[in-house]
């Protein structure tokens, strides 16, 4: 096992262990996975062009997907899963009020709508 594989495997194990504490619902897990997939797909062309234009190269012979090392894609995916789960589990209104957001239909909480209504009434009174 090369250093690149060891780094990727160690990162996967560390993130997998931390997900147990960061993911609180299946819905949050779905959002985190979708986010990681999108970020990985968006980053693929950048990685591809950087390698083709010789911005960097890999010393080890690693498996590749159309010129991009598989471990780069795994690294980007795993880091995005960790980051998205960390951000989404923040207690600053993250997924704690998800049902309320969904029920509102437009992503606003009741308190946000009440505040906006109050501002509109105040503006109308002028």
C-alpha positions in Angstrom: 0.0 0.0 0.0 1.4 3.4 -1.0 1.3 6.6 0.9 -1.6 7.9 -1.2 -3.7 4.9 -0.5 -2.9 5.0 3.2 -3.8 8.7 3.4 -7.1 8.0 1.7 -7.9 5.0 3.8 -7.1 6.8 7.0 -9.2 9.8 6.0 -12.2 7.5 5.2 -11.9 5.8 8.6 -11.7 9.0 10.5 -14.6 10.6 8.6 -16.7 7.4 8.9 -16.2 7.4 12.7 -17.1 11.1 13.1 -20.3 10.7 11.0 -21.9 8.7 13.7 -21.9 11.8 15.9 -22.6 14.4 13.2 -25.5 12.9 11.3 -28.8 13.1 13.2 -31.3 12.0 10.5 -31.7 10.2 7.3 -32.8 13.4 5.6 -29.6 15.1 6.7 -27.5 12.2 5.5 -29.2 12.4 2.1 -28.4 16.1 1.8 -24.8 15.5 2.8 -24.4 12.8 0.2 -26.0 14.8 -2.6 -23.7 17.8 -1.7 -20.6 15.6 -1.8 -21.6 14.1 -5.1 -22.2 17.5 -6.7 -18.9 19.0 -5.3 -17.0 15.9 -6.5 -18.5 16.2 -10.0 -17.8 19.9 -10.1 -14.2 19.5 -9.1 -13.4 16.7 -11.6 -12.8 19.0 -14.6 -10.6 21.3 -12.5 -8.5 18.3 -11.4 -8.4 17.0 -15.0 -7.2 20.2 -16.5 -4.6 20.9 -13.8 -3.1 17.4 -14.4 -3.3 17.7 -18.2 -1.6 21.2 -18.1 1.0 19.7 -15.8 0.2 21.9 -12.8 1.0 18.9 -10.7 1.8 15.2 -11.2 1.7 12.1 -9.1 4.9 10.2 -8.2 3.1 7.0 -7.6 1.4 4.9 -10.2 -2.3 5.1 -9.1 -5.5 4.0 -10.7 -7.1 6.7 -12.8 -10.5 7.7 -14.2 -9.9 9.5 -17.5 -6.5 10.8 -16.3 -7.6 11.8 -12.8 -6.5 9.6 -9.9 -9.3 7.8 -8.3 -7.9 8.7 -4.9 -8.3 12.4 -5.7 -12.0 11.9 -6.3 -12.4 9.8 -3.2 -10.5 12.5 -1.2 -12.7 15.3 -2.4 -15.9 13.2 -1.8 -14.9 12.2 1.8 -13.7 15.7 2.7 -17.0 17.2 1.4 -19.0 14.6 3.3 -17.2 15.6 6.5 -17.5 19.3 5.9 -21.2 19.2 4.9 -22.1 17.0 7.9 -20.2 19.4 10.2 -21.9 22.5 8.8 -25.4 20.9 8.7 -25.1 19.6 12.3 -24.4 23.1 13.7 -26.9 24.1 16.3 -27.5 27.5 14.8 -30.8 26.5 13.3 -29.3 23.9 11.0 -31.4 20.8 10.7 -33.2 21.3 14.1 -36.0 23.2 12.3 -36.1 21.2 9.1 -39.6 20.1 9.5 -40.7 23.6 10.1 -38.9 24.8 7.0 -40.5 22.1 4.9 -43.9 22.8 6.3 -43.6 26.4 5.4 -43.1 25.3 1.8 -40.8 28.2 0.9 -37.9 27.6 3.3 -39.0 30.3 5.8 -39.6 29.7 9.4 -42.8 31.0 11.0 -40.8 33.6 12.9 -39.3 34.9 9.7 -42.7 35.2 8.1 -44.0 37.0 11.1 -41.1 39.4 11.1 -41.6 40.1 7.4 -45.3 40.7 7.9 -44.5 43.1 10.7 -42.1 45.0 8.5 -44.7 45.2 5.7 -47.3 46.6 8.2 -44.8 49.1 9.4 -44.0 50.2 5.8 -47.7 50.4 5.0 -48.4 52.6 8.0 -45.9 55.2 6.7 
